[in-house]
Amino acid sequence: QVQLVESGGGLVQAGGSLRLSCAASGSIARLTTMGWYRQAPGKQRELVASITVGGSTNYEDSVKGRFTIARDNAKNTVWLQMNSLKPEDTAVYYCDARGVTYYGSTYQTWGQGTQVTVSS
């Protein structure tokens, strides 16, 4: 099995910054796309940013220019640098990882979630 452990969430004031990290471990043969989703109370979980193994990125429109996603393939780790945070960014952030096991099976798994709260 593949496990994802997230860290870096917390409480910040508007305009502040946080860096989220997510480390994958377990039966990893090859990770493909990794990303970050968020879910605010009463809302659907939405994609914030994603990055392929080749480094191609995709961002939700409201975070473009403020958030940056990056990964270290050798360490099976993905980060989300969040700058100029706004109260509307408040949500539980979930790491997402997809890949292929040593048995050749594809998988998708979620991290446990980390709370990001931005105060005004």
DOVONU-815235 format. One line per field, with one value per residue (C-alpha): residue number from 1; residue in one letter; x, y, z. Coordinates in nm, 2 decimals, padded with zeros to 4 digits, always signed. Each point is the difference from the previous one (the first is absolute). Layout:
<recs>
n = NUM, ...
res = A, ...
x = X, ...
y = Y, ...
z = Z, ...
</recs>
This chain:
<recs>
n = 1, 2, 3, 4, 5, 6, 7, 8, 9, 10, 11, 12, 13, 14, 15, 16, 17, 18, 19, 20, 21, 22, 23, 24, 25, 26, 27, 28, 29, 30, 31, 32, 33, 34, 35, 36, 37, 38, 39, 40, 41, 42, 43, 44, 45, 46, 47, 48, 49, 50, 51, 52, 53, 54, 55, 56, 57, 58, 59, 60, 61, 62, 63, 64, 65, 66, 67, 68, 69, 70, 71, 72, 73, 74, 75, 76, 77, 78, 79, 80, 81, 82, 83, 84, 85, 86, 87, 88, 89, 90, 91, 92, 93, 94, 95, 96, 97, 98, 99, 100, 101, 102, 103, 104, 105, 106, 107, 108, 109, 110, 111, 112, 113, 114, 115, 116, 117, 118, 119, 120
res = Q, V, Q, L, V, E, S, G, G, G, L, V, Q, A, G, G, S, L, R, L, S, C, A, A, S, G, S, I, A, R, L, T, T, M, G, W, Y, R, Q, A, P, G, K, Q, R, E, L, V, A, S, I, T, V, G, G, S, T, N, Y, E, D, S, V, K, G, R, F, T, I, A, R, D, N, A, K, N, T, V, W, L, Q, M, N, S, L, K, P, E, D, T, A, V, Y, Y, C, D, A, R, G, V, T, Y, Y, G, S, T, Y, Q, T, W, G, Q, G, T, Q, V, T, V, S, S
x = +00.00, +00.10, -00.03, +00.01, +00.09, -00.07, +00.14, +00.02, -00.35, -00.09, -00.16, +00.13, -00.11, -00.11, +00.30, +00.21, +00.16, +00.01, +00.18, -00.18, +00.20, -00.11, +00.23, -00.10, +00.12, -00.08, -00.03, +00.10, +00.14, -00.07, -00.19, -00.17, -00.21, -00.01, -00.22, -00.18, -00.37, -00.20, -00.34, -00.17, -00.30, -00.31, +00.19, +00.12, +00.37, +00.17, +00.34, +00.24, +00.31, +00.16, +00.33, +00.11, +00.32, +00.14, -00.07, -00.31, -00.22, -00.37, -00.16, -00.35, -00.06, -00.04, +00.35, +00.20, +00.28, -00.02, +00.05, +00.28, +00.01, +00.33, +00.13, +00.31, -00.04, +00.30, -00.16, -00.36, -00.10, -00.22, -00.03, -00.25, +00.14, -00.29, +00.06, -00.23, -00.25, -00.36, -00.29, -00.16, +00.30, -00.12, -00.06, +00.13, +00.27, +00.05, +00.30, -00.07, +00.23, -00.04, +00.24, +00.08, +00.09, +00.28, -00.28, -00.09, -00.33, -00.10, -00.10, -00.13, +00.02, -00.07, +00.19, -00.17, -00.07, +00.15, -00.19, +00.08, -00.17, +00.05, -00.13, -00.09
y = +00.00, +00.36, +00.25, +00.38, +00.21, +00.37, +00.29, +00.37, +00.12, +00.26, +00.34, +00.31, +00.35, +00.12, +00.07, -00.26, -00.31, -00.37, -00.30, -00.33, -00.32, -00.36, -00.30, -00.33, -00.34, -00.37, -00.21, +00.27, -00.10, +00.32, +00.31, +00.18, +00.30, +00.15, +00.29, +00.20, +00.02, +00.20, -00.01, +00.28, -00.06, -00.06, -00.01, -00.27, -00.11, +00.19, -00.03, +00.27, -00.10, -00.31, -00.09, -00.29, -00.20, +00.20, +00.33, +00.12, +00.20, +00.10, +00.26, +00.10, +00.35, +00.17, -00.12, +00.08, +00.23, -00.06, -00.38, -00.21, -00.38, -00.19, -00.35, -00.21, -00.32, -00.16, +00.06, -00.06, +00.33, +00.29, +00.35, +00.28, +00.35, +00.23, +00.37, +00.30, -00.21, +00.11, -00.10, -00.17, -00.24, -00.14, -00.38, -00.34, -00.07, -00.36, -00.14, -00.23, -00.25, -00.23, -00.26, -00.36, -00.27, -00.26, -00.24, +00.23, +00.12, +00.36, +00.17, +00.33, +00.10, +00.29, +00.15, +00.05, +00.37, +00.31, +00.30, +00.34, +00.29, +00.36, +00.28, +00.35
z = +00.00, -00.05, +00.28, -00.02, +00.30, -00.01, +00.21, +00.00, +00.06, +00.26, +00.08, -00.18, -00.05, -00.35, -00.21, +00.17, -00.13, +00.07, -00.16, +00.00, -00.05, -00.09, +00.01, -00.15, +00.14, -00.03, -00.31, -00.24, -00.34, -00.19, +00.08, -00.29, +00.08, +00.35, +00.11, +00.26, +00.05, +00.26, +00.15, +00.19, +00.22, -00.20, -00.33, -00.23, +00.00, -00.28, -00.17, +00.10, -00.19, -00.16, -00.14, -00.23, +00.04, -00.29, +00.18, -00.19, +00.24, +00.02, +00.23, +00.10, -00.13, +00.34, +00.12, -00.32, +00.08, +00.37, +00.04, -00.13, -00.02, -00.02, +00.05, +00.07, -00.19, +00.17, +00.34, -00.11, +00.15, -00.12, +00.14, -00.03, +00.07, +00.08, +00.00, +00.03, +00.18, +00.01, +00.24, -00.30, +00.00, +00.33, -00.04, +00.08, -00.25, -00.13, -00.18, -00.29, -00.16, -00.29, -00.14, -00.08, +00.26, -00.05, -00.10, -00.29, +00.15, -00.01, +00.32, +00.15, +00.36, +00.23, +00.28, +00.34, -00.06, +00.17, +00.11, -00.14, +00.16, -00.12, +00.22, -00.10
</recs>
